[in-house]
Amino acid sequence: MNTMLQGVEDRPFIPTEYVVRLARTPWERAGHHALRREVFCNEQHVFEKDDRDAIDGVAIPIIAACCMAGIPDRIVGAVRIHETEPDVWRGSRLAVQADHRKLGRIGAELIRMAVSTAHGLGATRFLAQVQEQNVLFFRRLHWKSLGTITLHGLPHHDMEADLSRYPAHGLDQTWLLRPQPRIRQVA
Ligand SMILES: CC(C)(COP(=O)(O)OP(=O)(O)OC[C@H]1O[C@@H](n2cnc3c(N)ncnc32)[C@H](O)[C@@H]1OP(=O)(O)O)[C@@H](O)C(=O)NCCC(=O)NCCS
């Protein structure tokens, strides 16, 4: 096997760019919900047909979009944030489309956008209920566990972000991600 292709040959296409920002347009919001349905209903079976709940009425949706020729083409990442009590915010429904995982740090950057946005809106604490298999992922991103809980019949940890690692920013912040595969295909 050509060693230059190891780890990339099973990926039919590696996008060159993603944008991460708040979902504003109907297209972005529809994509945010469609991705959550795909991940939490079809893939994980945590919910049956629809994962939306009352929190969606107050939450701020955030998206990662895969770009084609510099233009957002498809929503491949989602998370939402909301204030649960004065200055205490929570993130939930973090999802990256399966083909785009462990590729462009999309999950990590969605978390950064979520926490830094809430910080900019006055959060003094930022929490999330994290599925057990993702606890290490969050720990590496400067979160600590406050204890274990069972949610939707699955083991979770209630976790808190270290806000000093997530500088506050405004609602217009946009990040451009360029995936860096470990081994790159030569043109
Ligand atoms: C969890 C999830 C959001 C991670 O998204 P992702 O885009 O693959 O994550 P990233 O690419 O940003 O990962 C950043 C780093 O963490 C690592 N990582 C990713 N998921 C991890 C996990 N579950 N445990 C430990 N490390 C993990 C990646 O390998 C990468 O490491 P590197 O920096 O050494 O390359 C994604 O796997 C997902 O959507 N899963 C299904 C839904 C889900 O579980 N949602 C979260 C509910 S709490």
The ligand as an SDF file (V2000), in Angstrom:
LIG
                    3D

 48 50  0  0  0  0  0  0  0  0999 V2000
  -17.9140   13.8040   20.7870 C   0  0  0  0  0  0  0  0  0  0  0  0
  -17.7970   14.4690   19.4220 C   0  0  0  0  0  0  0  0  0  0  0  0
  -18.6390   15.7440   19.4130 C   0  0  0  0  0  0  0  0  0  0  0  0
  -16.3260   14.8320   19.1550 C   0  0  0  0  0  0  0  0  0  0  0  0
  -16.2340   15.5770   17.9390 O   0  0  0  0  0  0  0  0  0  0  0  0
  -14.9250   15.5470   17.0020 P   0  0  0  0  0  0  0  0  0  0  0  0
  -15.1030   16.5990   15.9610 O   0  0  0  0  0  0  0  0  0  0  0  0
  -14.6440   14.1740   16.5360 O   0  0  0  0  0  0  0  0  0  0  0  0
  -13.7770   15.9510   18.0350 O   0  0  0  0  0  0  0  0  0  0  0  0
  -12.4390   16.7120   17.7070 P   0  0  0  0  0  0  0  0  0  0  0  0
  -11.9620   16.3740   16.3270 O   0  0  0  0  0  0  0  0  0  0  0  0
  -12.5960   18.1530   18.0260 O   0  0  0  0  0  0  0  0  0  0  0  0
  -11.4750   16.0500   18.7960 O   0  0  0  0  0  0  0  0  0  0  0  0
  -10.3760   16.7650   19.3520 C   0  0  0  0  0  0  0  0  0  0  0  0
   -9.4270   15.7640   19.9510 C   0  0  0  0  0  0  0  0  0  0  0  0
  -10.1110   14.9240   20.8980 O   0  0  0  0  0  0  0  0  0  0  0  0
  -10.0520   13.5470   20.4950 C   0  0  0  0  0  0  0  0  0  0  0  0
  -11.3660   12.9410   20.7900 N   0  0  0  0  0  0  0  0  0  0  0  0
  -12.5140   13.0410   20.0830 C   0  0  0  0  0  0  0  0  0  0  0  0
  -13.5020   12.3570   20.6920 N   0  0  0  0  0  0  0  0  0  0  0  0
  -12.9560   11.8350   21.8110 C   0  0  0  0  0  0  0  0  0  0  0  0
  -13.4660   11.0270   22.8680 C   0  0  0  0  0  0  0  0  0  0  0  0
  -14.7650   10.6450   22.8980 N   0  0  0  0  0  0  0  0  0  0  0  0
  -12.6210   10.6660   23.8720 N   0  0  0  0  0  0  0  0  0  0  0  0
  -11.3270   11.0530   23.8700 C   0  0  0  0  0  0  0  0  0  0  0  0
  -10.7840   11.8280   22.8970 N   0  0  0  0  0  0  0  0  0  0  0  0
  -11.5970   12.2070   21.8770 C   0  0  0  0  0  0  0  0  0  0  0  0
   -9.7700   13.5940   19.0050 C   0  0  0  0  0  0  0  0  0  0  0  0
   -9.1100   12.4130   18.5770 O   0  0  0  0  0  0  0  0  0  0  0  0
   -8.8590   14.8070   18.9150 C   0  0  0  0  0  0  0  0  0  0  0  0
   -7.5650   14.4450   19.3530 O   0  0  0  0  0  0  0  0  0  0  0  0
   -6.2400   15.1510   18.7410 P   0  0  0  0  0  0  0  0  0  0  0  0
   -6.3270   16.6060   19.1120 O   0  0  0  0  0  0  0  0  0  0  0  0
   -5.1350   14.4200   19.4170 O   0  0  0  0  0  0  0  0  0  0  0  0
   -6.3310   14.9250   17.2710 O   0  0  0  0  0  0  0  0  0  0  0  0
  -18.2630   13.5150   18.2720 C   0  0  0  0  0  0  0  0  0  0  0  0
  -17.5700   12.3070   18.3890 O   0  0  0  0  0  0  0  0  0  0  0  0
  -19.7760   13.2260   18.2710 C   0  0  0  0  0  0  0  0  0  0  0  0
  -20.5600   13.9880   17.7240 O   0  0  0  0  0  0  0  0  0  0  0  0
  -20.1880   12.0850   18.8520 N   0  0  0  0  0  0  0  0  0  0  0  0
  -21.5920   11.6600   18.8360 C   0  0  0  0  0  0  0  0  0  0  0  0
  -22.4760   12.5520   19.6630 C   0  0  0  0  0  0  0  0  0  0  0  0
  -21.9510   12.7560   21.0690 C   0  0  0  0  0  0  0  0  0  0  0  0
  -21.4300   11.8530   21.6930 O   0  0  0  0  0  0  0  0  0  0  0  0
  -22.1500   13.9920   21.5530 N   0  0  0  0  0  0  0  0  0  0  0  0
  -21.6290   14.4230   22.8370 C   0  0  0  0  0  0  0  0  0  0  0  0
  -22.5910   14.1360   23.9080 C   0  0  0  0  0  0  0  0  0  0  0  0
  -21.8660   14.5250   25.4940 S   0  0  0  0  0  0  0  0  0  0  0  0
  1  2  1  0
  2  3  1  0
  2  4  1  0
  2 36  1  0
  4  5  1  0
  5  6  1  0
  6  7  2  0
  6  8  1  0
  6  9  1  0
  9 10  1  0
 10 11  2  0
 10 12  1  0
 10 13  1  0
 13 14  1  0
 14 15  1  0
 15 16  1  0
 15 30  1  0
 16 17  1  0
 17 18  1  0
 17 28  1  0
 18 19  1  0
 18 27  1  0
 19 20  2  0
 20 21  1  0
 21 22  1  0
 21 27  2  0
 22 23  1  0
 22 24  2  0
 24 25  1  0
 25 26  2  0
 26 27  1  0
 28 29  1  0
 28 30  1  0
 30 31  1  0
 31 32  1  0
 32 33  2  0
 32 34  1  0
 32 35  1  0
 36 37  1  0
 36 38  1  0
 38 39  2  0
 38 40  1  0
 40 41  1  0
 41 42  1  0
 42 43  1  0
 43 44  2  0
 43 45  1  0
 45 46  1  0
 46 47  1  0
 47 48  1  0
M  END
$$$$
